[in-house]
Amino acid sequence: MSSFLNCPHCSHQIHVSAPACPKCGAPAIKAASPTIAVSNTVVWILAFAPLIGLILESLVAGVLAQNEYEAAYAMATSKYWYISLLLNIGLSAGEDARLKQDGVDTSSFGKYFFLVPVFLWKRAKAFNQNPAYFWTWIGMFVLTMILGIFVGR
């Protein structure tokens, strides 16, 4: 059975051995060689990173606060927001580095590792995968925003 990938420029289906897209002429970017099995473990952890980050923020607030009111105030004012940011960027940068180490060409999505949802979307498209981890990240982000509203009251 033949393998096909989506063109990163026009999304037209192209054969893995094609040097360029027959529709738009863009050079084909190989997501992975057939001998490399790409693991999605880290990317699924990344999909839940907004929620994991919120939990880490609350743990840090609880440890560093003098009392429960100070901890609640720290969470309500998003005092430790950078923990979630560093977690998200760190996981996506780590995933990009891991893929590069495995010999995967990440030029079509790796440069977006600091914009996590863009990274996840482009990664899914480059590997011709369902972008479920992208939508999970969006859902977790929205959930943490909603939880942040209720914590802030």
N, C-alpha and C positions, 0 to 999 in steps of 0.2 A: 504494500500500500504506500502511496506517495505521501510525503509530508509537505504541508504548506504553512506559510507564515503570512501575517498581514504586513503590508508595506507600511512603514512608520510615517509616511507622508500622506498617502491617499487611502490607506486601509484596504487596498485591492489584494486579493489572495495571490501570492506568488510562490512558486516552488522553491524549496530550500536550496536547490542547486543553481537557481537563476542568479546571474550576476547583477541584474537590475530589474526594476519593476517594469513589466511590459506596458502598463497603463500610463505611468507618469515619468518613467525613465530614471527614477531615483535609485542610487546604488542599494543593493540588498544588504541588510544588516543581519548577520546570523546571530540569533539569540544564544544558541549553545550548539556545540557539536553533538552529533547523535550519541557519542559515547559518554557524555556528561549528563548525569541525572541531577537536576536542580531541585534542591530541598526548599520547601516553603515554610519550614518551621519558624525561622526568624521573622519572616514577613507576617505570619499570623500573630506572633507576639507583638509585632509592630502595629498590627491592626487594632489590638486592644491597649496600646500604649497610652491613649488619652485617659482611660479609666485607671490603668496602672499608675500613671503619673499623679492623678488626683489622690489615689490611696497613699502614694509616697509623700505627697505634699502634706496630707493630714498627719502621717506618722512623724514627719519632721516637725510640724507645728506642735504636735503633742509632746515631743521630746524636748524641744527648745523653749516652750512656754513655761512661765512660772505657775500658771493655774489654767483651769479649763476655759475660763473666759478669755484669757489672752490667746489661747490656742484657737478658740472659735473666732476671735477677731482677726487673727492671722489668716484663717481660711476665708473669712468673709471679705477680706480686702485683697485676697490673692497674693499674700506676701511672698509666697514661695512658688510663684508661677513658673519661674525659670527651671524648676526641677522637671516639670513635664516637657518643656521645650528641649532641654538637654537630653532627656530620655528618648524622645521622638527622633531628634536629629542623630543622636548617637546610634540608635538601632538602625536607621536607614543608611547612615554612613558605613556602619559595620557590615550591613547586608551588601552594599555596593562593593566594599573591599573584599568580602568573601567571594562574591561572584567573579570579581577580577582575578582573584587568586586561583579560582577553579577554571580560568581560561575563557570566561564569558565576556563578550564584547558588550560593555555597559554604556557605550558612548551615547546611545539614544535616550537613556533615562538616568544614568548615574550622576550627571551634573545637577540633577534636581533633588539630590538627597536631602537638602535643607528645606525643601518644600514637600513635606511628607506625602500629602495626598496626590500631588503631581507625580512624585516618584513612584507611588504605588500604582497609579493608573498606567503610567508609561511602562512600568515593569510588566504588568499584566498583559499589555498589548504586545510588548516585545517578545514575550514567551507564548503568545497566543493563548492566554489563559483567561478564564472567567474573572472579572475584576471584583470578586466577592470580598477580598481583603480590603480593597479600596472602599467599598460601601460599608464594610464593618467599621473601618476607621472613621468614616463620616458619621455613622450612627453613634459611635463611642464619643466622638467630639461633641455632638449635639447633646448627648446624655450628660456629659460632664458640664456643659454650659447650663443645662436645666438644673442639675444638682447644685451648681454654683449659685444660682438664683435663690434656691431654697435655703442654702447654708448661709447666705448673706442676710437673711431676714432676722 
